[in-house]
Amino acid sequence: KVRRMRWAMWKLWAGRSPRAAWLLPQARQRTPAAGALARGGTGCSVGAGACGHLRMGSPAGAAGDVADACGDSSTDRAHLHVSLCFPWRAPARGFTRPRGWHHRAMDAWIDTHCHLDEFEAHAGRAYVDGVRDAARSAGVRHCVLPAVELANLEAVRTLAHRHGDSYALGIHPLFTGRAGDDDVQVLEEALAAHRDDPRLVAIGEIGLDFFVPGLDAARQERFYRAQLQLARRFDLPVILHVRRSSDKLLKALRELPVRGGIAHAFNGSQQQAEAFIAMGFKLGFGGAVTFDRALQLRRLAQALPLSSLVLETDAPDIPPHWLYVTAAEREAGTPQARNTPGELPRIAAVVADLRGMPLEELAEATHANACAALPRLAALLAQS
């Protein structure tokens, strides 16, 4: 009864939460550089030197993920340039814990997928340190930082060491088009150099993306299979990019089995979910599950075994519904708010509500699940 009462009081409070004090002042908004996005964007005004993720400045960005989750292919993807084509605007509603909320489980959140290096690339070291400190204050104990290409391998490793987090090394499917044929060999050398680093917990972000038009599917699969071979050689789990590609991913995993990992931002069918779980994978749920129209995703969040779920933000991508800015609002001059790891507890509250369970139990379960999916993580957290 006490747990239920605490949970009900928290939900009432969360709906009225004022803007968090740590949010970036309007005066520090970033001014977009001139020029078109050189990494695949359409009409983006950010110069090539300022760009980060290809998917964040292209139709493959957060709107695409939201549209995919909601089953709406008509979403205005081409103009939602999350974190790139809009100023670095603070979220309209942040998450802060109520005073006196000190239960151990509430400080146990693990964001299993967060691109912190994007914050540093666009706004500098002090800004990313503030974002991470704010997330920690909100109860996010640990973040897993996946790489997306050779250019940011060192960035994620450095950030993980600086903030006491962990990282993964890999080549994202959306970056295979510009990756060199020898990039997998260079990745292998990096994995060998850091194989004894306890903060290296996986190979990722790797996988297949059949949502974005114009990508070379055969090249994606070649990189994916080569990186599965690396996971087998170094005995590491993998963090998978899964977008309309579950069956192909599973086929390769049956032929090249690895020691499990996480299917990031999962949005497949119940049958596909069960297949990943049977192969030792946990399924990542993030901002997309907060949208009322994401019916299939919400059904999965309710029906799948609790032992199969992990939580993530994919920050600064895939904003939850309270940060999402519609096309009409953008035309009226409202910039797209950026997602941060500090949103994880509020995303978790949505999942807990869908499952009808106390938030504390979800925190404890997803913490244990993340450690099971990424075995090095358990030892790392035990030391901190």
N, C-alpha and C positions, 0 to 999 in steps of 0.2 A: 504494500500500500504506500509506503514511504517513497519507493522508487517511482510508482505511477504518479504520485503527487508532485514529485520533483520534476518529472518529465513533462507533466501538464503545465507546471509553472514556467518551465524553460520555454516551451512552445509559445506561451502567451508573451513572454518577454522578448523572444526572438523576433516576433512580428512587429515589435515596436522599437527595435534597436535603433538608436541614433547613429549618425555617422561617426565612425571611429576617429579618435583624436589624431592618430598617426598619419592620416591621409595627406597626400602631397598637396601643398598649396597651389592654387591656380596659377600663381606667378611663375611656377617652375615648369609650366607646360613646355613640351618640346615642340620646336618649330620644324615641320617636315622640310626636308631638303628638296631641291629641285631635281627633276629628271624622272624617268620611268623606272619602275621596279625591274631590276635586271634579272631577278630570280624567278621569273614566271608570272608576275602579277599582271593585272589588266587595268591600266589607267591609274596605277598607284603613283603618288607624287613623291615617294621617298627615293632618294638616290641609292645607287647600288651599295655604296659604302655604309649606309645606315641600316641595311636590311638584315634580317635574321632568317627565321624560318621561311622557306619557300611557301609553305602552306598557309602562313599567316598573312601573306600579301597577295594571295591568289584566290581563285574560286574554290580552292581546296581548304579554305580557312574555317574559322569557327562556324560561320553560317552554314557551310556545307555539312559539318558534323551535326549541327542542330537540325538541319533539314533532313538529313539521313535518319536521325533518331526519331523525328516526328513523322517520317514518311511523306514529307512535302518537298517535292523536287522543284517547286516554283519559288522557293525562298530566294531573296535578293542576295545571292552569294557574291556576285562580282563586285559589289560595292562595300562589303563588310570586311575592310582591311584591319583586322584586329591588331592593335598595338603598333601598327605601322603607319597607316594613312590617317590616323587620328592622333591628336596630342595625347601624351601620357596622362590621361585624366584619372583621377581617383574614382573608385566605385561609388555609386550613389548611396549604397547602404553597405557599410562594413560589418564585420562580425567582431564583437568583443564579448568576453565572458562576463556574466554578472558578478558583482562583488560577493565574495564569500563562497564562490563555486570552486572548491579545491579538491574534488574527488580525484583519486589517482588516475582512474580511467580517462578522465577528461583531459589529461596531459599526455595521453598515449597515442594520439592520432599519428598515422604515417601516411604521408602523401607519396604514393608509389609511382607518381609520374609528374614531374614538374621541370620545366625548362627555365631554371633560374638564370642561366647564362644569357637569355634574351633580355632580361631586365638590366643586366650589367652592360650588355652591348648597346642598348638604347639610352640608358640614363645614368650609367656610371656606377662605380663601386659603392659609394655612399648610399645610393638609392637602393641597390639590390640588398645591401646589408640591412637597410631599414625594412624592406619587404620581408626578409627572412626573420628579423627580430619580431616584427608584428605577428607573423604566423606562429612563432614560438609562444608569444604572449597569448594567442588565441587557443593554444593547446596542441599545435602541430609540433610534435617532438622531432620528427625526422622527415626528410625529403629524399627521394631517389631522383637523381638527375641524369637522364639519358642523353647521350650524344646523338647527333643526326648526320654528321659527316666528319671527315678528317679535320676540317678547319676548327671544329669546336671540341675536339677530344681533350685538349689540355685545359680548356676553359671549364668544362664540367668537373674535371679532376681537381683543379685548383679550388673551385667553389666548394666542392664536397669537403675538402680538407679544412677550408677556412671556417665552414659553418658546422662541422661535425656531422655532415650528411654522408650519403653514399652516391655512387655513380655507375653508369653503364656505358660501354663503348660499342658503337656500331654505326652502320650507314643506313639511314632512313630510305624507304622506297622512293619517296619524292625527290631524293637527291641522287638517285642512281643515274639519271640522265646526264648529269654533269660530272659524275665521278669518273676518275681515270680507271683504266683496265687493271692497273696495279694497286688500286686503293685497298683492296682486300688484303693484299700482301703487307701493305703498310699498317693496316689495322692489326694484322696478326703480330707484327713486330711490336706494336704498342701494347697489345695484350700480354705478350711475352715479357716485356719490360716491367709491367705493373702486376704481374700475376700474383705476387706476394703482398700486394696492397690490400689490406682488409676492407677498404672502402670500395673496391671494385667488386660489385655484387652480381653483375649480369652482363650479357651482350645485348645491346639494344641502343636505339630503337631500330628494329629490323622488321621486315614483313612485306606485305603486298598491298597495293592500293588500286582498286579497279573502279573507283569513284571519279577520279580526276581524268578528264579526257586528254588524249594526246600523249600519254605515257607509254613507254615501251614495255609491254607486259613480259616479254621474254627476257629482257635485260633485268627487270625487277626480280624475276624468279631466279635468274643466274646469281645475282648478288645475295638473295635470300638463302639459297641452298649453300652457297659458299660460306656464309656466316653461320649457318647451322653446323657446318663441318667444324668451324672454329669453336663453337660452343661444345661440341663433342670432344675436341682436342683439349680444351682448357677446363672441361668439366664444369661449365657454368650454365645457369638457367638463361632463358632469353626473355626479353620484353618485346612483345609482338605488336606491330601496327596492323590492325584488322579493320579494313574498310571494304565491304562487299567482296571479301576474299577468303572467307572462312574455309570453304571447301578445299581450295588450292593450298592454303596454309596447312590444313590438317593432312592432306595427301603427302606433302613433303615431310611433315613430322613423323608420319608412319614409316616413311622410307629412311629418314635420318632422325631417329628418336634422340631427344635431349632430356636433360633432367628437369623438365617442366619450366615454369616461369609464370609470366603474367600476360594475358591477352588484354592489352590496353584498350580502353574505350570500347569495350565489346558491345556489339549491337546486332548480333546474329539471331538465329532461331534457338528455340529450346533444345532441339536435337543437336545443333552445332555446339551449344554451350555444354551439353552433357559430354560431347566428344572431347572438347578441350579439357574438361574436368577429369575425364577418365585417363587422359594423358599427363596428368599431374599439374595442370595449369589452374591458376586463380583468374577470375574475371574482374577487370577494372571498371568501376562505375564512378562517373564524375558529373560535371555540370549538366550534361544532356538529360540526365534522369530527373532533373528538377522541372522540366517542361511538362505541363499537363497533357500536351498532345503526343508525347513520346510513349504511347500506350504499350507497344510491344516491349520497350525497354523497361518500363515500370512493372509490367507483368513479370519479367525476368527477375527484377530486383526483389519482387515479392516471393516468387516461387522457387528460386534456386536455393540449394542448401546454404546455410549461413557460412559453412566452412569453405565455400568457394568464392566468397566476395572479398575484394580489396577496394580501397577508396583512393581517388586521385583527383587532381584538378586539371592536369595538362596545362597549367598556367604558363604563359598568359593566354593560351588558346581556350576554346570551348567554355565560354562564360556561362554561369548558371542563369536561370531566367531573370533573377533580380538585377543582373548587370546587362542583360541583352537590350540593345537599342534597335528599334524597328527602323525600316527604311524611311518611313514618314518622319520619325523623330530625327534621323540623320539629316534628311533634307531640310529640316527646320533648324539645323545647326547644333544638335546635341551630339557630342563626340561619343564614340564607343568606349565604355569603361573597360579597364583591363582586369582580367582575372588574376588572382594571386593565390598562393598556397594558404593564406589566411582564411579563404572561403571554405576550406575543407570541412570544418565542424558544422557549418550550416548546410552544406551538401549532405553530410552524414545525417543531419536531423531529418532531411527529406526521406532518406533511405529508411531510417528507423521508423518514421511515421508510416511509410508504405508497408513495412513489415509488422507494424504494431508491436514494437519491442522497445524497451528502455534504451536510451542513447548510450548509457554506460556499458550495457552488454554488447552493443554494436562496436563500441570503441575497443573493448577487450578482444572480441572475436576477430575483427579486421586487423588488429595489431598482430595477433597470433598467426593469422593467415598470411600476412605479408612476410613474416619471418619464415613461415613454411615454404613460401614460394621462392624466397631469396635466402637460402640457408646462412650465408655469411652475415646477413643482417642481424640475426639473433645474437651472434657472438659480438658483433659491433655494439649493439644496444646494451648488452650485458656489461660492457666496459664503461659506458657513459653514465 
